[in-house]
């Protein structure tokens, strides 16, 4: 498992700071778990066999744009 990294998602009112780390999820080539510093947001995304990033778990409600934001940060962090 990879180290945690700092990540920021764009909320409706402000940015949401947190940490993310790669996790193992069967059936997904990659998966990341994001948790906000204040504990109000949890998001787990995974890359399926077709190469699409999707939401696997987390708090409701959520913004669909967070999936792409977190995926971009995770990919850039792993380079």
Buried (B, 14 or more C-beta within 10 A) or exposed (E): EEEBBEBBBEEEEEEBEBBBBBBEBEEBEBBBBBBBEEEEBBBBBBBBEEEEBBBBEBEEEBBEEBBEBBBEBBEEBEE
